[in-house]
Amino acid sequence: MLSHRSNEKEILDLGPDYYTEEEFTHCQKMLYRINKILGFFHGTVNVLKTGGEKAHVVDVGCGAGLFILNLSRYFPKMTFHGIDISSEAINMANYEKSVFRSDTSNVKFEKMAEPKLTFGENSVDVILATMVCHHMSNEEIIAFFKQALYTTKDKVIINDLHRNSIAYWFYRLFSQILFSSRLITYDGLISIKRGFIRQELITLLEQAGMKHYQVKWCFPFRWRVIIWKK
Ligand SMILES: C[S@@+](CC[C@H](N)C(=O)[O-])C[C@H]1O[C@@H](n2cnc3c(N)ncnc32)[C@H](O)[C@@H]1O
């Protein structure tokens, strides 16, 4: 069942006819908590600490924006630009920005006109994509890696899931008890099925022509990929 990346669609990818506004809002808030539990958030803080303190960071597939709103508290001199193909996500991100408990003047959100990066060459310091690549097909990921490397001056940080049977069965057994949310439990299992094993990530990076990269497995069942410009 987990020998190949699944093509199944997550409910969230089917659009607003398939879930309520309350489910969407709850799911986005839980996603930020899950990002913290899995270590994506603090792992990204540690990588950003190694770059310039005034870096311009673009978060691709920013969802409800909680990831970069919270990053902006750690890095008040950086500028954060969250983009997403979903207008609901960007609406929620703008709302979360308006009620956020600290200064957010260095954060902005924007709906993408198409699932493609349209910034100029070397126009951004860091491109970030957390829990986004598993939504894409292999062809879309290769195109994204190429666009991201063209756009960044410094590095691309990709956080995503390890497709692994222990993770799948653990999540299948415990997610309903832990999260009691249809979107989190159903989409979470599909996310794991759409996740990656190490060799797939390396193959995608090589097919995209990436030369300077690191694929790091991190506990529990997540990948951190960094692509450097040089
Ligand atoms: C699982 S959510 C993750 C949101 C956020 N990064 C986080 O970690 O909380 C995936 C997001 O990626 C967006 N997305 C999916 N495919 C995309 C693409 N090709 N380009 C930009 N955003 C995309 C979806 O609309 C959704 O908001």
The ligand as a Gaussian input file, in Angstrom:
#p B3LYP/6-31G(d) Opt

LIG

0 1
 C       -1.210000      21.104000       4.327000
 S       -1.404000      22.801000       3.912000
 C        0.056000      23.473000       4.687000
 C       -0.090000      24.905000       5.055000
 C        1.103000      25.512000       5.780000
 N        2.309000      25.496000       4.975000
 C        1.343000      24.790000       7.073000
 O        2.329000      24.066000       7.184000
 O        0.506000      24.938000       7.974000
 C       -0.969000      22.839000       2.204000
 C       -1.201000      24.183000       1.557000
 O       -0.533000      24.196000       0.307000
 C       -1.357000      24.842000      -0.639000
 N       -0.914000      24.353000      -1.961000
 C       -1.090000      23.133000      -2.501000
 N       -0.497000      23.064000      -3.708000
 C        0.088000      24.276000      -3.920000
 C        0.866000      24.823000      -4.989000
 N        1.157000      24.125000      -6.074000
 N        1.300000      26.087000      -4.864000
 C        1.012000      26.814000      -3.755000
 N        0.265000      26.359000      -2.725000
 C       -0.177000      25.097000      -2.807000
 C       -2.764000      24.467000      -0.248000
 O       -3.714000      25.393000      -0.743000
 C       -2.660000      24.486000       1.283000
 O       -2.999000      25.741000       1.818000

